[in-house]
Amino acid sequence: MVFESRRGIGKVSKSPRKSKGTSYRGNAARRNSFPGTFFKSLLIALAIGLFILLGAGIYGFNMIKGLPEVDKIAVNIPNETTKIYSADNVLLADLHKEENRVVVHLSDISQNLKTALVAMEDSRFYRHHGIDIRAIFRALSKDIIKRKAVEGASTLTQQLARNVFLTKEKTLSRKLGEIVLAFQIERKYTKEEIMEMYLNQVYWGHNAYGIESASQLYFGKHASNLSLAESAMLVGLLKGPEIYSPYKDMNAAKERQESVLGRLITLGYITEAQGAEGLNQPIVLAGLKKVQYRAPYFTSYVIDQLIRMLGENEVYSSGMKVYTTLDYQLQQYAENAVQRAIDRVGRTSSANFSEAALLSINPRTGYILGMVGGKDYLNSEFNRATQSYRQPGSAFKPFAYLSALDRGLSPGTVMDDSAVTYNTYDGAYVPQNYDKQYSGSMPLRRALELSKNVVAVKISDLIGANSIIDTAKNLGINSKLQNILSLPLGACEVSMMEMAYAYGVLANRGIKTKPISIFRIEDRNGIEIYRNRVETSHVFNENMVNVLVDMMKGVILNGTGRGAALPRPMAGKTGTTSDYKDAWFIGFVPQMVTSTWVGNDNNTPMNNVTGGGVPAKIWRDYMKNALQNIPVMDFPKPKDLIPVKICWDSGLKATEYCRTDRVSVEKFWKDKVPDDYCNVHFAKKNGNAKPGVNWLDEFFGENNNNEMSEPEPQEPTTNREDMDQPE
Ligand SMILES: [Zn+2]
């Protein structure tokens, strides 16, 4: 009797449907023998029993109440476009979720595609009531064995319910909700209507929703004209359009196509000959038209932040207006400067670099004014201004010099650029200048201008790498920095954003301002829902920073950064890493800090490209235009410094006996002014006239005031290196 009733239920499930889609029924599926029917009926009965239990669970969890009305499928829920603007009101991007959706009637869709879809996704589509009990049972038993979440076995109706109403998360309650909705959809709509809705909303990758958009996207044709080969490939993609897209991986797409054609053969919809023909037919892709943003690296950077703040759905469908900090005019100067360098130097000469980046920020507000993350966004979306971590080389040195100033060293303090060996845990360490030469003693000011590695390492040894790490962290470097002697040489990897952030503190008198890209956001009704506030903190002694900036002005005036010079006060630093893998220039005026970089993504060494070369030229090219309407302004004059004419060979006060080419006026902290006179140069004819080593003078603090009779200071020339030498 139980057996009878079960049969009864089984029969009900096979009752005729309002659908006329039975032509898809495969011949093989109709062949039933008695034992097969008996076994199937048993399975169905078991599955139904299970389903009733699940159904009870649904009511138990009060799920039904939470489920949406299936009537809403037919309603076209409007998605509003989110717009992103630059600070000067240029539209950078339109964002809308269903950017590419063209709704077509079922009759305008190739029969090849409809057949392939049913064969692959839901071969019993025209016979079930919204769920395929056998498939579920099969999947459930598999899942129990594999102890995995319920997956697979979804009918087209269930997929429609899920895509339209439910989130993608794999929970049991979602699965049950999907089943209930699928039943409701089946009650309300015909199989044709369900198929049409399904094909118009399903996601086919590359922001294409629905079959017509997908046909246009992949093959440049209407859905009505899809061949068997194309249809099989499209249906194959449904398993994971982002993975199997022929634009991403043609081999993977062909494998999916083959498996769909195989399924069609198995079900008897096509012959083996037809399948082979479809597989061999060449696939001609229409070519991907990427979504074009203006200032694409910056705009993508903004979109990433918006998604993190508000979630993807909100960003793409809520019709917000996002006002950014980008100055589109400056952005164009930046893009042109980078492009010119790539075109003129990177490609046409033996310089051998293929990528460049630029980032420009207002150090007072933190507003990102311009961002170029690479030479061609369509070719590579990787943002070298924000996502790339590379060695800054000598562009890191200012942090060491700032620490040194803070520890009481003066810009005029003389240190010896000479061979030195350090015994470290890793063995002997002998720092080298990039030109492998030593230039003898020189004031710190000059060592920074010429970017002497040996002096930077000696500073590190003198004050401790930890103090340099503290300074760098304070200024905004967040990347991991190693406590090693060679830290100032910039071997620890950092991002361009961090470097521009830290240099911004130097430009802004010790005040740190967080870089921002989104100024404010309005919702679709024009109500402000977000406004970025400028966050500042005073992180370093203002005068100390001004002293460093004063030294960094020299880098552009007489140092390795001369290629960046413009006729206004500016400061900066070059950076070149070992084997010419990276070349940087980071420089600033009080109102703008800009970083440039050139190199290769795969770290291929460039051919003698230094920070003072191409990066300084890109920087100058950009800044020349960008600063046109920004008033000329000098940095604050450093205080508490006393100018003293010193001899470089002794580091002491110069006398008339010192070599004029080894004498210059340097600045000292007022309590660190050298008291003594040069003890290297003295009158050879008069052995007594050996100033500076007069121990009695020193002891009693006496001064013989002959400073006025000394020769006029001159900029020393013997230490002038070839400025094109790497540093
Ligand atoms: Zn001297």
Boltz pocket constraint, residues with backbone or C-beta under 6 A from the ligand:
constraints:
  - pocket:
      binder: B
      contacts: [[A, 647], [A, 648], [A, 649], [A, 650], [A, 653], [A, 654], [A, 655], [A, 657], [A, 658], [A, 659], [A, 662], [A, 678], [A, 679], [A, 680], [A, 681]]
      max_distance: 6.0
